[in-house]
């Protein structure tokens, strides 16, 4: 071995080449192996070559180890970065959750103090909460600047007011009971009767706001102290009577027109929005999904036929149209009245020649006011015809159609003979239809109506007929008004058509 080499140095030499090469070098150095520089021996070449390959292999192994360590290091770095990112996400999520809870708590407090959102497409003006106090006071209307004041005036919570007025395109609950009734002209009419809580709110609006607004003298439908009789009395003895009906009367009066009406009264955007939402409703279609029932809006919001506010709102919105018709009627020497969507013009024979001009003018006004005349319900009745106004004959005096009255008396006689089973009157339930017709007769001809009512009550008192009468002869649910709201009179009065019957 070389002089002065330690054991470790020797091991390092062998590790850097090969054992055979170290031995060869030492044997050559000590003279045991002849050194031939011109032509090395094969064994020496092989030993040298093996050492070179061993060194290259060691270098590759070192590089591989360095690469492996690098990958491991990168993996460790990735893990550290992922762990740090996960920790940051957890911290961010925690902060966001705390902020969400804080916002939710603030929102809950805000909801108790005000109304800032009532659904899609209707919430834009809810931040405007200043009403025209002077205008409202002058008109005798309750002064409410925002939803809180309105809820307090109604005697309900702000949460309840929001629930009743919220605009939902898809809802799990509905504020209306919907059903169909037959039309006199055929087909069926959708009736949307509000549930008790919404009905109470609508009656408050009717009593405290709508009934205090001035109407045209020509309006007779659903107006206190007026009826189909007062409407028809204006046309008794006239030689020509023109009846004109409007098509889709209630659906034509949409949410925007109703809101605009409350705005004109002087109410702020917030209060006008809430009032308009309480008084309008889209038509809804029931849908069942995953075992749950939903109600999906199929139309825009409009006045529902069957709600107590709807007729009064139509009278107010039609005020301008009524005034224009009154002027048109004066121009041609006609008399004009309106019962809901049933408009009547009448005159003496001298003005009959201007009927065409009058009808043309009416069509123009109707179009300009955003309505449409029903083409099948424009009727011109002249001298010699049976002239009817809202179901009342007005030829010489207020009277009932004789043929219909005769058939009704025959019906009561048949019921007295063979009972009420299998009998039919009108298109609704037999009991309600009979009592409705008696009330109608009593309005037009009080004595005749009184006689019919006495006879009918006597029939109902008989045991054989009483046993055939259904347990509940009233198909209409009673009106329920919470004690927190001021009591109101329930229109219509006896004999008057229900608010949804505008035909």
GUKOL-120202 format. One record per residue: z, y, x of N, C-alpha, C in turn. Coordinates in steps of 0.05 Angstrom, whole numbers, plus 5000, padded with zeros to 4 digits. Each point is the difference from the previous one (the first is absolute). Example, Ala and Ser with C-alpha at 12.3 -4.5 7.8 and 13.67 -1.06 7.14 Angstrom:
515648865264500050244982500050245018498650214993500150245016501450224985
//
This chain:
500049765017500050244983500050255018498950224989499950255015502850095007500150115024502650095009500850264985502450014991501050254987499550004970498749804988499650004971502449874987500950144980502249884984498949814980501849844988499149804980498650134977501150234991498850144977497250115006499750105025497450105008498049775001500949775009498249775000499249924972501950004983499449934972498050204988500350255008498250214989497249965010499749915026497449955012498649774985501649794996498849764986499250084972501750164986499450084972497550174998499550175022497750185000497449865007500249765013497549855006500549714991500149815020500749734994501649895023501349784995501649875021498249905022497749894993498249895020499050225018499450234989499050225016502150105020502550014991502250095018500349805023499949744993500249795021497750025020497650054988497650025017500350235019500950234991500350235016502149955022502249874993502149955020499049805021498649794991499049805019497950135018498450184990498050135016501450195020502150144990501550195017501449845023501049764994501549855020498249825017497449994994498149855016499649724991501149924977499649734991497349974985498750224994497449994986498250195014497849875010498150165016498650204982500050255010498850214984497050045008498249934981497250025005498950224983499350235013499150234985497149984993498549855015497149984994499449814978501549784999499449794980502749874992501450124979502649884992499549724989502149845001499749724990500250014969498949794988500049994970502850024989501849865012502850014988501150285002499450145021501050285003498750184979497449964995498650164979501249954973500549754994501149934974502750134996501749985022502650124998499950294995498250145015499750294997499050074972498049844991498950064973502049954978501749795003502149944980502050235000500650125023501950225001498850254986497450055004498850234987500149964969499349764992500049954970502950024989501949905017502850024991500850294997499250175019500750294998498750134975497449934996498750114976501349904974500849755001501449894976502650144995501550055022502650134998499650294989497850125010499450274990499450004970498549804991499449984971502549954984501749825011502549944986501750254997500150165022501550254999498950194979497350025000498750184980500649904972499949734997500649894973502850064992501849985019502850064994500450294993498650175016500250284994498850074972497849874993498850044973501849904978501349765005501849894980502450194996501050105022502250194998499250264985497550085005499050244986499849964970498849764992499949944971502749994988501949875015502749994990501250284997499450165020501050274999498850164977497449964996498750144977501149904974500549744998501249894975502750124995501550025022502750114997499850294991498150155012499650284993499250024970498249824992499150014972502449944981501649805008502349944983501950244999500450135022501850235000498950224983497350055003498850214984500249934970499449754993500249914972502850034989501949925016502850034991500850294996499050175019500650294997498650114975497549924996498550104976501349904975500949754999501449894977502650154994501450075022502550154996499450284989497850125011499250274990499249984971498549794992499249974972502449964982501949845009502449964984501550264997500150165021501450254999498550204981497350005003498450174982500349914971499949744995500449904973502750074989502049985017502750084991500150294992498850175018500050294994498450064975497749874997498350044975501549914975501449775003501549914976502350194993501350115021502150204994498850254987497650085011498750234988499149944971499049754995499249934973502350004981502349895009502350004983501050294994499750175021500950284997498150144980497349955003498150124981500549894972500549744998500549884973502550124987502050055017502550124989499450294992498550145016499350284993498250004975498149804999498349994976501649944975501949825002501749944977501550254991501050155019501450254993498150204988497650025012497950184990499249934971499749744995499249914974502150074978502550005009502150084981500050304994498750155018500150294997497350114989497849865004497550114992497949784996497750074990497749824997497850105019499349835020498050095019497549824999500149774986497749834998500149854973497749994986499949864975497549824998499049935023497749815000497550135010498049835002497450085011498650194981498650205011498350194985501550204983502650004999501450194982502250155014500449965026502350115014499450255016497650105000499250225018501650254995500650074975501350254994503049994996501349785007502849974994501850185016498950125021501750195016500150274988498550054978500050264987502049994977502250145003502249974980500950274989498250184997500750264988498450034974501550004977498850044974499950304993498450074981499850284990502350034979502350085010502350014982499750194977498750235005499650204979498249894978497949875008498149894981501349784983501649835013501349784985502150124981501550195009502050124983498850144976497850145004498650144979499149804978499049775009499049804982502249834988502550045009502349844989500149725011498849955023499949745012502249975021501149765004502149965020499050065028501650155015499350085027500849785020498049885013500549795020498250055023501150035024498450055023499249755014501649794999499449755014501049764984499749765012500749764987503049974994501650115018502949994996500850154975498950244996500650154976499049874975497649885002498849864977501749754993500849855020501749764994502650094987501250215010502550104989499650084971497850144994499550094973499649764981498849795010499549764984502549824998501950055017502549835000499749735013498149985020499649755014500250065030500249795016500250035029497350065012500050115024497450065014498649745006501549785006498849745005498649894975501350044977498849904975497450164994500150265005497650174995497849915018500649945025497949915019498949734991501749824991499149744991498150024976500750174982498350034975497450145005499950175021497550165004498449905024500849805014498649925024497349894993497950085015497349924995499449745016499849774986499649755012497349884991498349935020497549874993500449704996502049895014500749734996503149994997501049904978502950004996500949744989502649945005501249754990501450054973500250264993501250074974498150194985500350024974498450194985501850154981499450254995501650174983498850004971498049844995498750004974499749724989500249984974499449754986497250044988498149845007497250044992499249784979498750094979499049824980497650134986498649854985497650104986500550004970498850204987500050014971497150034991499349904976497250024991499350284993497550085005498950254992498949984971500150224986498750004973497049965002498950105022497149985003499149745014502049825005499349755014501050015029500349775012501049995028503050035001501050065023502950035003500650235018502450104997500950245015502549925016500050075026502349955017502250204995502449904995502350164996501949965023500950215013501949985022502550144992502049844991502550104990502050005024501250235006501850025023502649844995501149895022502649874999502250214995502449914991502050194991500750225020500349945026500850215019497850215002497549925003497850195002499650144974500349864978499750124973502150224996502549965010502050214997499350245016498949965025499250235016497750154987498149854988497750134987500950164975502049894985501050154977501450265009501349995023501350245010497850215006497849925013497850185005498850114975499749824980498950084974501750214986502649954999501950174986500550275015500349995026500850235015497850175012497649885001497750155012497750024980498949774993497449994985500350134973502249944985500350114973500450315001500650115023500550295002497550165007497849865005497550135007498450074975498950245000498550094976497449844998499449924975497549864995498250164982497549924999498150124981500849934972499650194981500649944972498249784989497749955014498249794991501049725005502049975018501049745007502049904979499549764990501849894979501149725008498849885020500949735008502550005016502149874991502549975015501350275006499850184982501350265002502250014979502450095008502250024980499250154976500749904976499550134974497049984992498449855015497249964993499449704998497849944987499349714996497149984992499149764993497349964991499550154974502150044984499750144975499550305005501650135018499550285006497350045013499149805015497350015012497949994979500249824981497949964980500050234980502450124995500250214979498250245006499450055025498350225008497149974991499349764992497149944994499649924971502050044983499749924972498050184986498249884984498150154984497650125015499749935025497850105016497549844994497750135002497449864993498949845023500750065024499149845023502449965019500349755008502249925019498749855023500650095024498949885025502349885016500049745004502049875016498849935027501550065022499049945027502349885015499649775013502049875016499250015030502049995017499649995028500249725011498449935019500049735011502049995024501649775001501949965022501850255004501250094978501550255001502249995020501849814999502349995018499249945029498249815006499249955028498650245012498850184984498750235011502050205012502450004990502150185009501549865023499050045024501149865023502450155013501049885021502450105014499650295009497750065011499650275011500150214978498949944977500050204978502850034989501549794999502850014991501750165020499749945025501550155021499250304999497550064997499150274998501350154976500449854978501350124977502950085007501549835013502850065007500050235021498050015018499850225019499750264985498350014980499650244985502550104985501749814993502550084987501750165019499649965027501650145020501649825018499749744997501549815016498849975028501749955020499249965027498349755002498749975023498349765005501749754998502450005011501749764999500749934971501050194985500849944972497549934983497850145003497649944985499049725006500249935026499149735008501749784986502750045001501849814988499549984970499850224986499650004971497449874993497950065016497449874994500049705004501549915021500349725005501549864978502150134990501549894978498449974974498050174997498450004975497449855002499249915023497449865004500549725011498049844997500249725010497149885001499449855021497449865000500149754984497849904992499949744987500549795021501749814994500949805020499149724991499349845020499349724994502049825013501249814985501949815012498649805019501249965023499049815020502349835011499549745003502149835011499049915028501750045020499349925027502449875013499649765010502249845012502449984982499549964975502149964980501450254991499150245010501250254992498150164983501150144980498450164982499850295010497650105000499550285008498350144978500150275001498450164982498250185018497449974997498050145017498650214983500050245010498650224986497049965001498850034976497149974998498550264993501550214994498850264994501750225014499050244998501650235009502250064979501950155008502250074982499050194978500849954975499350174978502149984978499750154979502049994978499849724987502349864999499949744986500250034970498449864985500150014971502349824991502150134989502449854992502550135011499750195019502350155011500650254983502550074996500750224982498950275010499750045026499150265011497050044996498449784999497150025001498850184978500749974975498850174979500750305004502450065008500850285004498550125023499549845021498550105023497150054993498949834984497250044991499850264984501950064983499950254985500150245018501749995021500250235018497450035016499049785011497650025017497650084983500049934974497850074982500250284988502150155009500450274988497550175004499050015024497650175005497649914983499649734999497849904984500450074970502549984990500550074972499350304995500850175019499450284996497050065000498649865017497150035000498749904974501149774990498949904974500750194977502450125001500850194979498050245000499350095024498150225001497249914991499249765007497449894991500049974970502249914988500249964971499850274986501450205010499950274987497250115001498649955021497250105003498249894978500449754992498349884980501449974973502350134996501549994975501049724993501049855020501149744996503050015005501449794990502949955006500249775019501750035020500349805021502949915002500449735002502649885007499549765018502249925013499849765018502549844997499649744997502349814999499449815024501550035022499549855025497150035008498449795000497250025009498150024976501150044976498450024976499750294992497650115005499550294994498450024974500850194983498750044974499250294996497550044991499050264992499149984971500650204984499150004972499350284991498350024979499250264991498849974972499650234987498750014974497049965004498649974978497249935000498350215015500850254999498450215013499849975030502149875012500049975030498849735008499349834981499049735006497450025017498450214996497550025015500550025030502350095008500650045029501449765012500049784986501449765010498849915027497450005002498749915025500850185024500050264995500850195022502949955007501749964980502849955005500449755017498749794993500349745014499050035029497850155004498950045027502150165016501250204989502050155014502549845006500849824982502349825004499449825024497649895002499349825022500250155026499150245001500150155025502950055009501750084981502850055006501449745010499549794985501249745008499349925028497450045007499149935027501350175021500250264994501150195020503049955003501449904980502849945002500749735011497949855008500449755014500449764982499150024975500249784981497249904992500049784985497449884991500349944970498050084984500049944972499249704995501549874982499349724993497550014982497849895010497550024984500149864973501749804998500149854975501950124979501450215008502150114982499550304994497550085001499350274991498949974972501550104980499349964972499850274986497850034985499650244984500149924971502050104984500349934972499550254983498149974982499250234984500949984971499450204985500850004972498749764985501749864985499149754987500949755014500750035026501149775015503050004997501249765006502949995002500850125027501350225000500750145025502949945008500349885024502649925010500750145026502550075002501050125025502649865008500049875023502249845010501049814978498149874987500649804980500850104972500050264996500750124975497550124987499649934974497750104985500550304993498150175005500450294997497850124981498849844983497850114983501050244983501949954982501050214983503050065006501449795007502850025007500749785019502350015012500949785017500449754983498749785008500249764984499549765018500549764988499749755014497449874990498749855018497649864992500849804977498750044977500849854976499649705004497849925012499449725002502149865018500750145023502049885017502749984986500750214985502650004985500049784979497749964987499849784980500449735013498849955023500349755014502949965009501350215008502849985009501849924976499650134978501649934976499549714992497549915003499449724994501449815019500250095026501449845020502949964992501450224992502849994993500349814975498150014982500149834977499849705008498149955018499649725010502549905015501350185015502549925014502149934980500150164978502049954979499549734986497549914999499449764986500349755018498950025024499949765017501350035027501450225005501450035025498350145021501150045024498750165021498449825019500449744998498649825019496950024996498650005023497150015000498850264990501650204996499050264991499450175025498150194997499150165022499650294991500950195017499550284995499750145027497950135004499650135026499449805022500350085025499449835022502549935016502350104992502549945014501649804984502750005005501849834985500150094971500249804982499850064971502250194991502549965009502250164991499750295010499550045026499750275010497650144988497849854996497650124988500550094972501449844984500750084973501750254999502250005016501850235000498750255011498249965020498550235011498250124979498749844984498250114979501750144978502349894993501750124980500950285010500850015025500950265011497750205000497649905006497650185000499550104972500149834980499650094972502250204992502549955009502250174992499650285012498850025024499550265012497950164983497949864992497850144986500750044970500949794988500750014971502949894997502050185002502849915001500849834976499150064976500949854977498849725001497449985006498849735002501249845022500650135023501349865022502749904993501550164985502749934992500049754982498049994982499849774982499349745016498250035019499249775016502449905017501550195010502349935017502149854984500550104975502049874983499149714993497449974995499049734993500249825024499350105024500149845024502949915007501950184997502849935005501049794981499150024975500749804980498949735008497649995010498849755009501549885024500850185019501549905023502749904992501150094977502649914991500049724987497649904994499949744987500449785021501649804993500749795019497549855009498149944982497749845007498250155020499950274998498450155019501650065025502650054997501750065023499949775020499849754990500049775018497449985016497950144990497449995014499650235020501950195000499850235018501149925027498650075022501049935027502750135005501649885018502750105005499950295009498150085016499750285008497350104990500150184980497650114989499050245014501450085021499250245015498949905027497450055005498849905024500350205023501250234995500350205021502950005010500449995026502750015011501350264994502749994995501450254995500050195024500250254995500150205021502950025010500349965026502750005012500250255018502050164996500450255016502849995012500250005027502650005012501750244991502649975000501850214991499950245019499149955025499950225020497950214993498149924983497950194992500650114973499150254995500550124973498449844979501249974976498649854979497650164991497949854992497650124990499249864974498350134984499049884976497749815008499849784987498049805007497650044982497950135010497550024984498749735001498349924980499350174978501949964976500050194981501649974976498849794981501549944979499149804981497250084989498349805001497350054989498050105020501050115022498250115020499049775018497650035009498949795017501649995026500349765012501349985026498450165021501450085022498750185019497549885013499849735001497749895013497549984982500450034974497849974981498650274996498050045016498650264999497349984986499449774989497449974987500150084971
//
